[in-house]
Every structure is written in C-alpha cells, then in structure tokens.
Amino acid sequence: MTHSIRIGVHVNNLSVFTLSRKPELLKDLLEPTGVSAQWLPETGGHQTVKLLKTAEIDIGATGTTPPILAQAQGVPIVYLATSQPRPVQGAIVVLENSPIQSVSDLKDKTVSLSEGSYQQHLLAIALDKVGLTYQNVKTIPHTADSLQAFLNGEIDAWITSDLHLAQVQKTHQVRVLLYSSELFSNRSVYFTHRTFAEQHPDVLSAFIRALERVDRWIATHFTEAAELLAKEINNGIDARGWEQSLRKRPWGLVPPSQEFIAEQQYAADVFYRFGLLPKSINVSEALLTDPLSVFEANLALASR
C-alpha cells in the first residue's frame, strides 16, 4: 500500500506548480484514499525522466519530449492526460535584421534551446520538414547568458516560450521564424509509471480531478494567479506579464487523443533517425490497456 503520491513540481508546468501552492485543491480529494501528496521540486521537465526512472516520483508533468525520452530509456510510463493544444506556447526566433528567412536557412547555424524539453521536439520536426537533420545545426543549451548572447548576435536563433518572447519584444526587434502551432499541438503532458497507474487508479483519479480544479481556478482568477506566480517564480516576469500569458493559454485536461499519439510517434521516429534516442519506440505502448479505468473515465467525463 502506498502512503503518498510523489509529484514532480517545476515552474514550466504551471498547473502542477500552482496546485503545489494551493494543495487544498487536492487534499480533500485524496482523503478517501488514505494517501497524502508529496511535492518534490525539480529544476525543469528534463529532470523528470531521471526521477521517474529511479522511482523518486510517481507523476511527471512536462512538455512532449520527456515522456518520449523516458519510454526510449525503458521507463514503463503511461500517459494519463494532456492539456488542450497550446498554439502560442513556443517559437523559433531570430533577430529582425537576421539573414535567416526560413528554417532551411538554419543549416550550419547556432540555435539556443532547452534540451530535453518541447523545444527539442519543435526544432527536430522543423528541421525534418525541410530535409535537414539535427546534425545540420549547432545546438546550444539555454543558460542564464543565452538571451543576451542571442541579442548580441552571438547565437543565430533562439527557441523560447510566449512568456519570454513577449518580454523581449517590448525592448528588442526580433522576428518569429516559426511558431510551434505550425507543426504540432505542443501540449502539457501528465504521465506515470504503469505499475502505479494499475495499482492506484483512485489516487490518480483524485490527482486528475485536482488538476481540473486548479485549471478552473486559474481560468477564473487570472489576476490572482498571476500575482501568485510573480511572487513564487523569480524569473523577472511581473504580475502583468504573467496575466497576459495566462489569458492566452488553454486550461483544462483531455485524455490522450489519437492525434496526440500520432504527433508523439512522429517526433519519436524523427528523434531516433537523428540519433537522439537509444532505440525506436512504439508510443501506443504507453497507453493504458484498460480504457475504463477509474481515472480515465473521470477525465473523459470532465472533458465533456
């Protein structure tokens, strides 16, 4: 019997991050199960794969890339739910006066991104669509100095979120080369160990219902949620910037759709061809075999 559900928390998944700051939205739902929540801080979604692999967390909440990496590393994950499509979440950006006019022009250029995140998914399939490979560009992991290096012209392209893009556009002339929405739905993804899913559907049902609660709270309290995030996350974004971003995002969960699975499979196939995965994977193997499990049924009802 488990005594807690261990949830990985990082600032790049705002639903789980906000829920960790408003745990009362989960506590009463967990009480009938006899299980409590443990909130385990992560530096980002890229850390989720390691923590799931070593069984240090039960729930991962990330973008699209980490579950692909986890499955390829032999972690027996199952997808629980996804967000709605996030059309303005990510973009490949260049300076306004850059000679780069299309993704094809990125050949032999430097691109700054967060490796292991949805940004790697975006770059890989963008390159694949124009006949380039990952090896045709020089990727540079994001650091605290990456943005300034990009603005100084030392890095050719920068992959970022809508939140940070909006901040940069206030003071600098930059141009969006490609939005993520032009290639894939770029959803938030919630996943767990298969064993945990099969043994504790009641606990996962409570967690998913709590995610629905916190998403509804954010969607009806944009100003309050923005103030909370500005206070809790030290990234230079003020409450006004957060509120503008929150109002653009979709809120609420849906079950993993066939469209989503197809997107994940395409990305996994591209990653494997580009040498980014140790083996090829079948993404559909990360779906639950019992479609009528308690938490999937609850989620299906909640999404209507």
BAKEKE-450334 format. One record per residue: x, y, z of N, C-alpha, C in turn. Coordinates in steps of 0.05 Angstrom, whole numbers, always signed. Layout:
N
   n_xx   n_yy   n_zz  ca_xx  ca_yy  ca_zz   c_xx   c_yy   c_zz
      X      Y      Z      X      Y      Z      X      Y      Z
...
! end
This chain:
304
   n_xx   n_yy   n_zz  ca_xx  ca_yy  ca_zz   c_xx   c_yy   c_zz
    +17    -24     +0     +0     +0     +0    +17    +25     +0
    +11    +44    -17    +26    +69    -18    +14    +89     +2
    +31   +105    +14    +22   +125    +33    +23   +153    +22
    +35   +157     -1    +36   +183    -13    +38   +181    -43
    +30   +203    -56    +34   +206    -85    +55   +227    -88
    +77   +220   -100   +100   +239   -103    +99   +252   -130
    +96   +278   -129    +90   +294   -153   +114   +313   -159
   +125   +310   -182   +147   +328   -190   +137   +356   -197
   +149   +376   -185   +140   +404   -189   +162   +421   -200
   +156   +436   -221   +175   +455   -232   +159   +478   -245
   +173   +499   -250   +159   +524   -259   +149   +523   -287
   +157   +503   -303   +149   +501   -331   +122   +487   -334
   +111   +475   -313    +84   +465   -314    +68   +482   -293
    +53   +501   -303    +40   +520   -285    +17   +507   -270
     +4   +487   -282    -18   +475   -268     -9   +461   -242
    +11   +444   -245    +22   +430   -221    +35   +449   -202
    +50   +468   -213    +63   +488   -196    +43   +503   -179
    +21   +512   -191     +0   +526   -177    -14   +508   -157
    -19   +483   -165    -31   +464   -147    -14   +459   -122
    +12   +459   -126    +30   +455   -103    +29   +478    -84
    +21   +502    -94    +18   +525    -76    -10   +528    -66
    -29   +512    -77    -56   +511    -67    -64   +482    -62
    -50   +469    -44    -54   +440    -40    -81   +432    -30
    -96   +451    -20   -123   +445    -10   -141   +435    -33
   -134   +442    -58   -150   +434    -80   -147   +404    -86
   -126   +392    -75   -122   +363    -77   -127   +348    -52
   -122   +360    -29   -123   +346     -3   -149   +332     +2
   -171   +346     -1   -197   +333     +5   -204   +310    -14
   -194   +312    -39   -198   +290    -58   -182   +265    -51
   -159   +269    -39   -142   +247    -32   -150   +234     -6
   -165   +248    +11   -171   +238    +38   -185   +210    +37
   -204   +205    +20   -216   +178    +19   -197   +156    +12
   -175   +162     -1   -155   +142     -9   -135   +136    +13
   -134   +153    +34   -114   +149    +55    -86   +157    +47
    -83   +171    +24    -57   +178    +13    -53   +209    +15
    -29   +217    +20    -23   +246    +21     -5   +253     -3
     -3   +278     -9    +13   +288    -31    +40   +297    -22
    +61   +289    -36    +88   +299    -32    +96   +315    -57
   +105   +339    -53   +112   +356    -75   +143   +357    -77
   +154   +346    -97   +183   +344   -100   +193   +363   -121
   +209   +383   -113   +218   +404   -132   +237   +393   -153
   +233   +402   -177   +251   +396   -200   +261   +421   -212
   +284   +420   -224   +295   +444   -238   +281   +448   -265
   +268   +428   -275   +254   +430   -300   +244   +403   -309
   +229   +403   -331   +218   +377   -341   +239   +357   -349
   +263   +367   -357   +284   +349   -365   +293   +331   -342
   +289   +339   -317   +296   +323   -294   +276   +301   -289
   +252   +304   -300   +231   +285   -294   +238   +257   -303
   +251   +254   -326   +258   +227   -336   +275   +212   -316
   +295   +225   -306   +313   +212   -286   +298   +205   -261
   +281   +223   -251   +267   +218   -226   +246   +195   -229
   +234   +194   -252   +215   +171   -257   +231   +145   -259
   +253   +146   -273   +269   +122   -278   +280   +111   -252
   +286   +128   -233   +297   +119   -207   +275   +116   -186
   +250   +119   -195   +226   +116   -178   +226   +135   -154
   +236   +159   -159   +235   +180   -138   +210   +197   -139
   +196   +196   -162   +170   +209   -164   +150   +190   -177
   +124   +196   -173   +103   +179   -185    +90   +193   -209
    +91   +220   -210    +77   +235   -230    +97   +254   -244
    +97   +253   -271   +112   +272   -286    +93   +291   -300
   +100   +317   -300    +84   +337   -314   +103   +355   -330
   +103   +351   -356   +123   +363   -373   +111   +371   -400
   +129   +378   -418   +122   +381   -446   +123   +354   -460
   +124   +354   -486   +121   +330   -502   +146   +312   -503
   +170   +324   -499   +194   +309   -503   +201   +289   -481
   +199   +297   -455   +208   +278   -434   +194   +251   -434
   +168   +248   -439   +157   +221   -440   +168   +204   -462
   +176   +216   -485   +188   +202   -507   +216   +192   -498
   +231   +209   -485   +258   +202   -475   +255   +180   -454
   +236   +182   -437   +232   +162   -416   +226   +135   -427
   +207   +134   -446   +200   +108   -459   +224    +96   -473
   +240   +112   -486   +263   +102   -501   +285    +92   -482
   +285   +101   -457   +304    +92   -437   +293    +68   -421
   +270    +58   -429   +259    +34   -417   +242    +39   -392
   +235    +64   -387   +217    +70   -364   +189    +63   -373
   +175    +46   -358   +148    +37   -366   +127    +58   -359
   +126    +79   -374   +107   +101   -369    +80    +95   -382
    +60   +109   -372    +34   +110   -385    +25   +139   -385
    +13   +148   -407     +2   +174   -409    -24   +175   -394
    -28   +196   -377    -52   +200   -362    -71   +220   -376
    -60   +242   -383    -76   +264   -394    -58   +284   -408
    -70   +302   -423    -55   +324   -435    -72   +350   -432
    -58   +372   -436    -73   +397   -437    -86   +399   -465
   -101   +420   -468   -111   +427   -495    -86   +436   -511
    -88   +437   -538    -66   +447   -554    -58   +476   -545
    -32   +481   -546    -22   +508   -537    -11   +522   -561
    -27   +537   -576    -19   +548   -601     +2   +570   -599
     +4   +584   -577    +24   +606   -576    +47   +600   -557
    +50   +575   -549    +69   +568   -528    +98   +571   -536
   +106   +563   -560   +134   +563   -567   +140   +574   -595
   +165   +583   -599   +172   +595   -625   +202   +594   -628
   +210   +592   -654   +238   +596   -662   +241   +625   -670
   +259   +639   -658   +261   +668   -661   +289   +676   -671
   +290   +696   -689   +315   +707   -698   +314   +738   -695
   +336   +751   -697   +337   +780   -696   +323   +791   -721
   +311   +814   -719   +296   +826   -741   +314   +829   -766
   +339   +836   -762   +357   +841   -785   +373   +816   -793
   +365   +793   -783   +379   +768   -789   +375   +760   -818
   +395   +749   -832   +391   +739   -859   +375   +714   -860
   +370   +701   -837   +355   +676   -836   +325   +683   -841
   +315   +671   -862   +287   +677   -870   +269   +652   -867
   +280   +629   -865   +264   +604   -862   +280   +584   -847
   +267   +562   -839   +281   +541   -824   +304   +530   -841
   +301   +528   -867   +322   +518   -884   +348   +534   -880
   +345   +559   -874   +369   +577   -870   +384   +571   -844
   +373   +554   -827   +386   +547   -802   +410   +529   -806
   +413   +518   -829   +436   +499   -834   +462   +513   -827
   +478   +498   -811   +504   +507   -801   +503   +531   -782
   +478   +537   -772   +475   +560   -754   +473   +550   -725
   +476   +568   -706   +473   +561   -677   +445   +567   -668
   +434   +548   -652   +407   +550   -642   +408   +545   -612
   +398   +564   -596   +396   +561   -567   +369   +550   -559
   +369   +529   -543   +344   +517   -535   +347   +502   -509
   +325   +494   -497   +326   +477   -473   +324   +448   -482
   +347   +434   -481   +348   +406   -490   +331   +389   -472
   +317   +369   -483   +300   +352   -468   +273   +363   -462
   +266   +386   -473   +240   +398   -470   +225   +398   -496
   +201   +409   -497   +186   +411   -521   +201   +426   -543
   +220   +443   -535   +236   +458   -554   +253   +440   -572
   +262   +418   -561   +277   +399   -577   +258   +385   -597
   +233   +380   -589   +213   +369   -606   +208   +388   -630
   +204   +414   -623   +199   +434   -643   +222   +436   -663
   +246   +438   -653   +269   +440   -672   +272   +416   -689
   +270   +392   -677   +275   +368   -693   +255   +365   -716
   +229   +369   -710   +210   +364   -732   +211   +388   -752
   +218   +412   -742   +221   +434   -761   +243   +428   -781
   +265   +418   -771   +288   +411   -789   +280   +388   -808
   +266   +368   -797   +258   +345   -813   +240   +353   -836
   +222   +372   -831   +203   +381   -851   +217   +394   -875
   +241   +405   -871   +254   +418   -893   +279   +402   -903
   +280   +377   -894   +301   +359   -904   +328   +362   -890
   +328   +376   -867   +353   +378   -852   +353   +358   -829
   +375   +354   -816   +377   +337   -793   +387   +353   -769
   +386   +341   -746   +395   +355   -721   +425   +361   -723
   +439   +345   -738   +468   +349   -741   +475   +372   -760
   +454   +382   -774   +459   +405   -792   +460   +432   -777
   +452   +432   -752   +454   +457   -736   +471   +452   -711
   +480   +473   -700   +495   +471   -675   +477   +480   -652
   +468   +461   -635   +451   +468   -613   +467   +476   -589
   +457   +497   -576   +470   +507   -552   +449   +507   -529
   +454   +493   -507   +434   +492   -485   +430   +520   -473
   +405   +526   -466   +399   +551   -453   +415   +554   -427
   +426   +578   -423   +439   +585   -398   +428   +613   -390
   +437   +622   -368   +429   +649   -359   +439   +671   -379
   +459   +664   -394   +470   +684   -413   +461   +681   -442
   +444   +661   -447   +436   +655   -474   +421   +677   -488
   +402   +689   -474   +386   +710   -486   +404   +734   -494
   +422   +742   -476   +439   +765   -483   +457   +758   -506
   +467   +733   -507   +484   +725   -529   +469   +726   -555
   +443   +718   -554   +426   +719   -578   +422   +748   -587
   +415   +765   -568   +411   +793   -574   +436   +807   -585
   +459   +797   -576   +484   +808   -585   +493   +797   -613
   +477   +778   -623   +484   +766   -649   +504   +744   -647
   +510   +734   -623   +529   +712   -620   +516   +685   -624
   +489   +684   -622   +474   +660   -627   +454   +667   -649
   +451   +650   -669   +434   +656   -692   +404   +654   -687
   +396   +635   -672   +367   +631   -667   +362   +623   -638
   +339   +629   -628   +332   +625   -600   +304   +613   -599
   +301   +591   -585   +275   +579   -582   +265   +586   -554
   +240   +596   -553   +230   +606   -527   +200   +603   -525
   +190   +609   -501   +161   +608   -496   +148   +635   -502
   +122   +636   -503   +108   +661   -508   +113   +681   -486
   +116   +671   -461   +121   +688   -438   +146   +705   -441
   +168   +691   -448   +194   +705   -451   +195   +721   -477
   +182   +710   -498   +182   +725   -523   +168   +752   -520
   +146   +752   -506   +132   +777   -502   +149   +798   -487
   +164   +789   -468   +182   +807   -453   +203   +818   -471
   +216   +801   -488   +237   +811   -505   +226   +830   -527
   +202   +824   -537   +191   +841   -558   +186   +870   -548
   +184   +874   -522   +180   +901   -512   +204   +919   -516
   +227   +908   -517   +252   +924   -518   +270   +918   -541
   +265   +897   -556   +284   +889   -578   +268   +882   -603
   +281   +885   -626   +270   +878   -652   +277   +849   -659
   +257   +832   -655   +261   +804   -662   +239   +795   -681
   +243   +772   -694   +224   +762   -713   +220   +732   -708
   +194   +724   -708   +188   +696   -705   +191   +681   -731
   +208   +661   -731   +213   +645   -755   +191   +624   -758
   +183   +613   -735   +164   +591   -736   +151   +588   -708
   +125   +587   -707   +111   +581   -683   +107   +550   -680
   +107   +540   -656   +104   +511   -652    +77   +502   -664
    +56   +520   -663    +30   +512   -672    +29   +505   -702
    +49   +514   -717    +50   +508   -745    +58   +479   -750
    +68   +465   -729    +78   +438   -733    +65   +417   -715
    +58   +425   -690    +46   +405   -672    +31   +420   -650
    +15   +404   -635     -3   +417   -615    +10   +426   -590
    +34   +417   -584    +51   +426   -562    +36   +427   -536
    +27   +404   -527    +11   +402   -503    +28   +398   -478
    +18   +405   -455    +29   +395   -430    +20   +366   -427
    +38   +349   -415    +33   +321   -414    +36   +311   -385
    +18   +294   -377    +19   +282   -350    +22   +252   -353
    +42   +240   -339    +47   +212   -342    +57   +200   -316
    +57   +174   -315    +65   +160   -290    +76   +133   -297
    +85   +118   -277    +93    +90   -280    +69    +73   -286
    +71    +53   -303    +49    +35   -308    +40    +21   -283
    +59    +12   -267    +51     -2   -242    +35    +15   -224
    +43    +40   -221    +29    +59   -204     +1    +64   -215
     -2    +66   -241    -28    +71   -253    -46    +47   -249
    -36    +23   -251    -52     -1   -249    -60     -6   -220
    -43     +1   -201    -48     -5   -173    -63    +17   -158
    -62    +41   -168    -73    +64   -153    -91    +82   -171
   -110    +71   -185   -127    +87   -201   -143   +108   -186
   -150   +102   -160   -165   +121   -144   -148   +145   -137
   -123   +141   -132   -105   +163   -126   -101   +180   -150
    -97   +168   -173    -93   +183   -198   -119   +198   -206
   -142   +186   -201   -167   +199   -206   -169   +225   -190
   -161   +223   -164   -161   +247   -147   -142   +269   -158
   -119   +260   -166    -99   +279   -177   -109   +293   -202
   -121   +278   -220   -131   +290   -245   -154   +309   -239
   -171   +301   -221   -193   +319   -214   -183   +345   -201
   -161   +342   -186   -149   +366   -174   -136   +384   -195
   -125   +372   -216   -114   +388   -238   -136   +403   -252
   -159   +390   -256   -182   +404   -267   -190   +427   -250
   -190   +423   -224   -197   +444   -205   -178   +468   -207
   -152   +462   -207   -133   +484   -207   -134   +499   -234
   -138   +485   -256   -141   +498   -282   -165   +516   -282
   -188   +507   -271   -212   +523   -270   -207   +548   -252
   -192   +544   -230   -186   +567   -213   -169   +587   -228
   -148   +578   -242   -132   +597   -257   -148   +612   -278
   -165   +597   -292   -181   +609   -314   -202   +628   -304
   -209   +628   -279   -228   +646   -267   -216   +666   -248
   -190   +664   -244   -175   +682   -225   -149   +690   -238
   -149   +701   -262   -124   +707   -276   -106   +726   -260
   -118   +747   -249   -102   +766   -235    -89   +755   -210
   -105   +740   -195    -95   +728   -170    -74   +707   -176
    -79   +691   -197    -59   +670   -205    -33   +683   -214
    -36   +705   -229    -12   +719   -239     +4   +730   -216
     -9   +741   -196     +5   +752   -172    +19   +730   -157
     +6   +706   -155    +19   +684   -142    +44   +675   -156
    +42   +673   -183    +65   +664   -199    +88   +685   -198
    +81   +710   -200   +102   +731   -199   +116   +731   -172
   +102   +724   -151   +114   +723   -124   +131   +698   -121
   +122   +675   -131   +135   +650   -126   +157   +643   -146
   +156   +654   -170   +176   +647   -191   +194   +671   -196
   +219   +668   -191   +238   +690   -194   +251   +689   -222
   +235   +698   -242   +246   +698   -269   +244   +725   -283
   +239   +746   -267   +238   +773   -279   +212   +781   -291
   +192   +762   -291   +166   +768   -303   +148   +779   -281
   +136   +803   -285   +119   +814   -265    +90   +803   -268
    +73   +811   -250    +46   +800   -249    +31   +807   -275
    +36   +831   -286    +22   +838   -311    +31   +820   -334
    +57   +814   -335    +67   +796   -356    +55   +768   -353
    +54   +759   -328    +42   +733   -324    +13   +732   -332
     -2   +753   -324    -30   +753   -331    -35   +752   -361
    -20   +768   -375    -23   +768   -405    -18   +740   -416
     +2   +726   -405     +8   +699   -414    -14   +679   -407
    -23   +681   -382    -44   +662   -372    -69   +665   -389
    -76   +689   -397   -101   +693   -412    -99   +682   -440
    -75   +677   -450    -72   +666   -477    -72   +636   -477
    -69   +623   -454    -65   +594   -453    -92   +580   -449
    -94   +555   -460   -117   +539   -455   -116   +526   -427
   -138   +522   -415   -139   +509   -389   -158   +486   -389
   -152   +465   -375   -169   +441   -375   -154   +418   -388
   -161   +393   -380   -148   +369   -389   -165   +353   -409
   -152   +337   -425   -166   +319   -442   -150   +292   -441
   -164   +270   -447   -150   +244   -449   -130   +245   -472
   -109   +228   -472    -91   +227   -494   -106   +219   -520
   -105   +236   -540   -120   +232   -564   -103   +217   -585
   -116   +206   -605   -101   +193   -627    -83   +213   -642
    -93   +238   -644    -77   +259   -656    -51   +263   -640
    -54   +265   -614    -31   +269   -597    -12   +245   -599
    -22   +221   -598     -5   +197   -600    +10   +197   -627
     -4   +205   -648     +9   +206   -675    +31   +227   -675
    +27   +250   -663    +47   +270   -661    +72   +260   -645
    +66   +246   -623    +88   +236   -607   +104   +215   -622
    +89   +198   -638   +103   +177   -653   +121   +189   -675
   +111   +209   -688   +127   +223   -709   +152   +235   -696
   +149   +248   -674   +172   +260   -660   +192   +239   -652
   +181   +216   -641   +199   +195   -632   +214   +183   -656
   +201   +180   -678   +214   +169   -702   +236   +188   -712
   +230   +214   -712   +250   +234   -720   +273   +234   -701
   +268   +234   -675   +289   +233   -655   +307   +209   -659
   +295   +186   -665   +311   +162   -669   +329   +164   -694
   +317   +174   -716   +333   +178   -741   +355   +198   -737
   +351   +218   -719   +371   +238   -714   +391   +230   -693
   +389   +205   -683   +407   +196   -663   +403   +207   -635
   +379   +216   -629   +372   +228   -604   +360   +208   -584
   +353   +184   -594   +342   +163   -577   +360   +138   -579
   +362   +123   -558   +378    +98   -559   +365    +76   -574
   +338    +78   -577   +323    +57   -592   +297    +69   -602
   +285    +56   -622   +259    +65   -631   +238    +56   -611
   +215    +70   -611   +194    +63   -592   +167    +63   -606
   +148    +49   -594   +120    +49   -602   +105    +65   -581
    +98    +89   -587    +85   +107   -567    +59    +95   -556
    +45    +81   -573    +19    +70   -564    +22    +50   -542
    +46    +39   -538    +51    +21   -516    +50    +35   -489
    +50    +62   -490    +49    +77   -465    +20    +86   -458
     +1    +73   -471    -27    +77   -464    -37    +55   -446
    -56    +61   -430    -67    +40   -412    -83    +20   -428
    -80     -5   -420    -95    -26   -434   -124    -26   -426
   -131    -15   -403   -159    -15   -394   -170    +13   -398
   -185    +18   -419   -195    +45   -424   -217    +53   -405
   -227    +35   -389   -248    +41   -370   -238    +45   -342
   -211    +48   -339   -200    +52   -312   -213    +77   -299
   -213    +78   -273   -227    +98   -259   -219   +126   -267
   -193   +131   -268   -185   +159   -273   -189   +167   -302
   -187   +148   -321   -193   +155   -349   -223   +161   -352
   -240   +146   -339   -268   +151   -340   -275   +178   -329
   -263   +185   -306   -268   +211   -294   -258   +234   -313
   -235   +230   -325   -225   +250   -343   -242   +254   -367
   -252   +232   -378   -269   +233   -402   -294   +249   -395
   -305   +244   -371   -329   +259   -363   -323   +289   -359
   -300   +294   -347   -292   +321   -341   -287   +338   -366
   -280   +324   -387   -272   +339   -412   -296   +344   -430
   -320   +334   -422   -343   +338   -439   -354   +367   -437
! end
